[in-house]
Amino acid sequence: MQPSPDALTGAPCPRCGRPAPPGAGRFCPYCGRYLAALTWVAEPPPGAGPEPSEPPPPPYSGPPRYRYLPRWGFPARAWQPPGADGTPPPDPVWRARSTAASVVPVLWATAAVALLAAAAEAWRYALLLASRDGALDAATVAASDAFVDAAGTVAPILTVLAGGLLVLWSVRARQAAAELAGVRPSRSTAAVVLGWLVPGANLVVPGAVLAEVEHTALLLPAARRPRPSRLLLAWWVAWAVGGVLTVVVLLWSFRTGVQARADGVVLHAALDLLAVVTAVLTALLVTRMTRMLAPVGRARREILVSATA
């Protein structure tokens, strides 16, 4: 509804403030402003009510719980630095290198424990010699027995662990060497594993397998007979002598008598020293043959040389 002109007579102008004379109409005769004040009021449409308020967030109740083990997760991929070459090395070579990285530290640990076991046996033999002239201190004998028992328990465990890793490395190194040379392995995986485990055959087959791996890694002709290196021959001799001496020590343990027990202590000490030599030679051999399969590249360095007449 609009106001009548009579109702607007005498009303002050909202712009200039002058009162409108009678008969001026709806507009101010001085500035032309509409005399009625305009007020805009926003009203909601019919049926619109107040907006519902959001409920407050619930308190923290701990990490999420799953009824079953979640099957989702990040992919199992190795981290690569930015800008690194995306082409991975050949799979058999990478597996041989990863196994060598595990077996070499175990071999060095086996050599250290075997050396301690040899020292324990030497101490026991020294006590046996000293007992011929008189009684020994109980604390000294107990310490010697504890030393021998501890070393004799840890050394076989490390030996079995190193042996299993060595067999696995030989299988992977054989596959890697065959793939690099483009030939087929002369022995199957089962034949290689049985050659390491079967008594009697394990004195000959492991050396032959490693000689074939060395021959293939050097990319020598397949028709040529493998000629083991000096390091491999030294390891082969130590390995075979260690196997024979192990059988002798086992058979000697069935003998009775004071002298037989004293001789058994000497045999155990000799076997421990031979185990040290074998473990060290094995670690060196594995490191050398792994480098033959995957040589580490050396960074090239340019040197600026100036020559004057």
C-alpha positions as CSV (number, residue, x, y, z in Angstrom):
1,M,0.0,0.0,0.0
2,Q,1.4,3.4,-1.0
3,P,0.8,6.5,1.2
4,S,-1.6,9.2,-0.1
5,P,-0.2,12.7,-1.2
6,D,-2.1,14.4,1.6
7,A,-0.4,12.2,4.1
8,L,3.0,13.2,2.7
9,T,2.2,17.0,3.0
10,G,4.5,18.7,5.6
11,A,6.7,15.6,5.9
12,P,10.4,16.5,5.9
13,C,12.4,15.2,2.9
14,P,14.7,12.3,3.8
15,R,17.4,13.9,1.6
16,C,17.4,17.7,2.0
17,G,15.2,17.9,5.2
18,R,12.8,20.6,3.9
19,P,9.1,20.2,4.6
20,A,6.9,19.6,1.5
21,P,4.4,22.4,0.7
22,P,0.7,21.5,0.2
23,G,0.0,19.8,-3.1
24,A,3.7,18.9,-3.8
25,G,2.8,15.3,-4.4
26,R,4.9,12.3,-3.5
27,F,8.2,13.8,-4.5
28,C,10.2,16.7,-3.0
29,P,9.9,19.8,-5.1
30,Y,13.5,20.8,-4.1
31,C,15.6,17.7,-4.7
32,G,13.2,15.2,-6.3
33,R,13.5,12.6,-3.5
34,Y,10.6,10.3,-2.8
35,L,9.2,11.6,0.4
36,A,8.1,8.3,2.0
37,A,10.9,6.5,3.7
38,L,11.6,3.0,2.3
39,T,12.5,0.2,4.7
40,W,13.4,-3.2,3.3
41,V,12.4,-6.1,5.5
42,A,13.4,-9.7,4.6
43,E,10.9,-12.2,5.6
44,P,11.3,-16.0,5.3
45,P,9.0,-17.9,3.0
46,P,6.0,-19.6,4.5
47,G,6.8,-22.9,6.1
48,A,10.5,-22.2,6.6
49,G,11.6,-22.8,10.2
50,P,14.9,-22.3,12.0
51,E,17.9,-24.3,10.7
52,P,18.6,-27.3,12.9
53,S,21.7,-27.0,15.0
54,E,24.5,-29.6,14.4
55,P,25.1,-31.9,17.4
56,P,28.5,-31.5,19.1
57,P,31.2,-34.0,18.0
58,P,31.6,-37.0,20.3
59,P,34.6,-37.3,22.6
60,Y,37.7,-39.2,21.5
61,S,37.3,-42.9,22.2
62,G,40.7,-44.2,21.1
63,P,42.1,-45.7,17.9
64,P,39.7,-47.5,15.5
65,R,38.9,-51.1,16.2
66,Y,38.3,-53.8,13.6
67,R,36.5,-57.0,14.0
68,Y,38.8,-58.6,11.5
69,L,42.4,-57.9,10.5
70,P,42.3,-55.2,7.8
71,R,43.5,-56.3,4.4
72,W,44.4,-52.9,3.1
73,G,47.7,-51.1,3.4
74,F,50.6,-49.6,1.4
75,P,52.3,-51.7,-1.3
76,A,55.4,-53.6,-0.2
77,R,57.9,-51.7,-2.4
78,A,61.5,-50.7,-1.7
79,W,62.2,-47.0,-1.2
80,Q,64.0,-45.2,-4.0
81,P,65.6,-41.8,-3.7
82,P,64.2,-39.0,-6.0
83,G,65.7,-39.1,-9.4
84,A,67.1,-42.6,-9.0
85,D,67.1,-45.0,-12.0
86,G,63.8,-46.9,-12.0
87,T,65.3,-50.0,-13.7
88,P,65.9,-52.6,-11.0
89,P,68.8,-55.0,-11.3
90,P,68.2,-58.6,-12.4
91,D,66.1,-60.4,-9.9
92,P,68.4,-63.4,-9.3
93,V,71.5,-61.2,-8.8
94,W,69.6,-59.0,-6.4
95,R,68.4,-62.0,-4.4
96,A,72.0,-63.4,-4.3
97,R,73.3,-60.1,-3.0
98,S,70.6,-59.8,-0.4
99,T,71.3,-63.3,0.8
100,A,75.0,-62.6,0.9
101,A,74.3,-59.5,3.0
102,S,72.7,-61.8,5.6
103,V,75.1,-64.8,5.5
104,V,78.4,-62.9,5.8
105,P,77.7,-61.3,9.2
106,V,76.4,-64.6,10.5
107,L,79.6,-66.3,9.3
108,W,81.8,-63.7,11.1
109,A,79.7,-64.2,14.3
110,T,80.1,-68.0,14.0
111,A,83.9,-67.6,13.6
112,A,84.0,-65.4,16.8
113,V,81.9,-67.8,18.8
114,A,83.9,-70.8,17.6
115,L,87.1,-69.0,18.6
116,L,85.7,-68.5,22.1
117,A,84.7,-72.2,22.2
118,A,88.3,-73.2,21.3
119,A,89.6,-70.9,24.1
120,A,87.1,-72.6,26.5
121,E,88.3,-76.1,25.5
122,A,92.0,-75.0,25.9
123,W,91.2,-73.7,29.4
124,R,89.5,-77.0,30.3
125,Y,92.6,-78.9,29.0
126,A,94.9,-76.7,31.1
127,L,92.7,-77.4,34.2
128,L,93.0,-81.1,33.4
129,L,96.8,-80.9,33.3
130,A,96.8,-78.9,36.6
131,S,94.5,-81.4,38.3
132,R,97.2,-84.1,38.1
133,D,99.2,-82.3,40.9
134,G,96.4,-81.4,43.2
135,A,92.7,-80.5,43.6
136,L,91.3,-77.5,41.8
137,D,89.2,-74.6,43.0
138,A,85.5,-75.4,42.7
139,A,84.7,-71.8,41.4
140,T,87.4,-72.1,38.7
141,V,86.0,-75.5,37.5
142,A,82.5,-74.2,37.5
143,A,83.5,-71.1,35.5
144,S,85.3,-73.3,33.0
145,D,82.3,-75.6,32.6
146,A,79.9,-72.6,32.2
147,F,82.3,-71.2,29.6
148,V,82.4,-74.4,27.6
149,D,78.6,-75.0,27.9
150,A,77.7,-71.5,26.7
151,A,80.1,-71.5,23.8
152,G,79.1,-75.1,22.9
153,T,75.4,-74.1,22.9
154,V,75.7,-70.8,20.9
155,A,78.2,-72.1,18.3
156,P,76.0,-74.9,16.9
157,I,73.0,-72.6,16.6
158,L,75.0,-70.0,14.6
159,T,76.5,-72.8,12.5
160,V,73.1,-74.2,11.6
161,L,71.8,-70.7,10.8
162,A,74.9,-69.9,8.7
163,G,74.6,-73.3,6.9
164,G,71.0,-72.7,5.9
165,L,71.8,-69.2,4.6
166,L,74.8,-70.6,2.7
167,V,72.8,-73.2,1.0
168,L,70.2,-70.6,0.0
169,W,72.9,-68.3,-1.3
170,S,74.5,-71.1,-3.4
171,V,71.2,-71.8,-5.0
172,R,70.5,-68.1,-5.8
173,A,74.1,-67.5,-6.9
174,R,74.0,-70.4,-9.3
175,Q,70.8,-69.1,-10.8
176,A,72.2,-65.5,-11.1
177,A,75.4,-66.8,-12.7
178,A,73.5,-68.9,-15.2
179,E,71.3,-65.9,-16.2
180,L,74.2,-63.5,-16.6
181,A,76.1,-66.0,-18.8
182,G,73.0,-67.0,-20.8
183,V,73.3,-70.7,-20.0
184,R,71.3,-73.3,-18.1
185,P,72.6,-74.6,-14.7
186,S,74.1,-78.0,-14.9
187,R,72.4,-79.1,-11.6
188,S,68.9,-78.7,-10.4
189,T,68.0,-76.9,-7.2
190,A,67.1,-80.2,-5.5
191,A,70.5,-81.7,-6.5
192,V,72.3,-78.7,-5.0
193,V,70.4,-78.8,-1.7
194,L,70.8,-82.6,-1.4
195,G,74.5,-82.2,-2.2
196,W,74.9,-79.9,0.8
197,L,72.9,-82.1,3.2
198,V,73.6,-85.8,2.3
199,P,76.5,-87.1,4.4
200,G,79.5,-88.1,2.3
201,A,78.3,-86.2,-0.7
202,N,78.5,-82.9,1.2
203,L,82.2,-83.2,1.2
204,V,82.4,-83.1,-2.7
205,V,79.3,-81.6,-4.1
206,P,79.4,-78.1,-2.5
207,G,82.9,-77.5,-3.8
208,A,81.9,-78.6,-7.3
209,V,78.8,-76.3,-7.2
210,L,80.8,-73.3,-6.1
211,A,83.4,-74.0,-8.8
212,E,80.7,-74.1,-11.4
213,V,79.3,-70.8,-10.1
214,E,82.7,-69.2,-10.2
215,H,83.4,-70.6,-13.7
216,T,80.0,-69.3,-15.0
217,A,80.4,-65.9,-13.3
218,L,83.7,-65.3,-15.1
219,L,81.9,-65.9,-18.4
220,L,84.2,-68.7,-19.3
221,P,83.3,-71.2,-22.0
222,A,80.8,-73.8,-20.9
223,A,82.7,-76.6,-22.5
224,R,85.8,-75.9,-20.5
225,R,86.4,-77.8,-17.3
226,P,86.0,-75.5,-14.2
227,R,89.3,-74.7,-12.4
228,P,88.7,-73.5,-8.9
229,S,90.6,-70.5,-7.6
230,R,93.0,-70.7,-4.7
231,L,90.5,-69.3,-2.3
232,L,87.9,-71.9,-3.3
233,L,90.5,-74.7,-3.1
234,A,91.5,-73.6,0.4
235,W,87.8,-73.5,1.5
236,W,87.1,-76.9,-0.1
237,V,90.0,-78.5,1.8
238,A,88.9,-76.9,5.1
239,W,85.3,-77.9,4.5
240,A,86.2,-81.5,3.8
241,V,88.6,-81.8,6.7
242,G,86.0,-80.2,9.0
243,G,83.4,-82.8,7.9
244,V,85.8,-85.7,8.6
245,L,86.9,-84.3,11.9
246,T,83.3,-83.8,13.0
247,V,82.7,-87.5,12.4
248,V,85.8,-88.4,14.4
249,V,84.8,-86.2,17.3
250,L,81.3,-87.8,17.4
251,L,82.8,-91.3,17.4
252,W,85.4,-90.4,20.0
253,S,82.7,-89.2,22.4
254,F,81.5,-92.9,22.8
255,R,84.9,-93.8,24.3
256,T,85.3,-93.9,28.1
257,G,88.3,-93.3,30.3
258,V,90.2,-90.4,31.6
259,Q,92.7,-90.3,28.7
260,A,89.9,-90.6,26.2
261,R,88.1,-87.6,27.7
262,A,91.3,-85.6,27.7
263,D,91.9,-86.4,24.1
264,G,88.3,-85.5,23.4
265,V,88.9,-82.0,24.8
266,V,91.9,-81.6,22.4
267,L,89.8,-82.8,19.5
268,H,87.0,-80.4,20.3
269,A,89.5,-77.5,20.5
270,A,91.0,-78.5,17.1
271,L,87.5,-78.8,15.6
272,D,86.6,-75.3,16.9
273,L,89.8,-73.8,15.4
274,L,89.0,-75.5,12.1
275,A,85.5,-74.1,12.3
276,V,87.0,-70.6,12.7
277,V,89.1,-71.1,9.6
278,T,86.2,-72.5,7.6
279,A,83.9,-69.7,8.6
280,V,86.4,-67.0,7.7
281,L,87.2,-68.6,4.3
282,T,83.4,-69.0,3.7
283,A,82.8,-65.3,4.4
284,L,85.6,-64.2,2.1
285,L,84.5,-66.6,-0.6
286,V,80.9,-65.5,-0.5
287,T,81.9,-61.9,-0.6
288,R,84.2,-62.4,-3.6
289,M,81.8,-64.5,-5.6
290,T,78.9,-62.0,-5.0
291,R,81.1,-59.2,-6.3
292,M,81.8,-61.3,-9.3
293,L,78.1,-61.7,-9.9
294,A,77.3,-58.0,-9.3
295,P,80.4,-55.8,-9.4
296,V,80.1,-52.5,-7.6
297,G,80.6,-49.7,-10.1
298,R,83.2,-47.1,-9.3
299,A,82.6,-43.4,-9.8
300,R,84.5,-41.9,-12.7
301,R,86.5,-38.8,-11.9
302,E,87.6,-36.3,-14.6
303,I,91.0,-34.5,-14.0
304,L,91.8,-31.5,-16.0
305,V,95.5,-31.6,-17.1
306,S,97.1,-28.6,-18.8
307,A,100.2,-29.2,-20.9
308,T,102.6,-26.5,-21.8
309,A,105.3,-26.5,-24.5
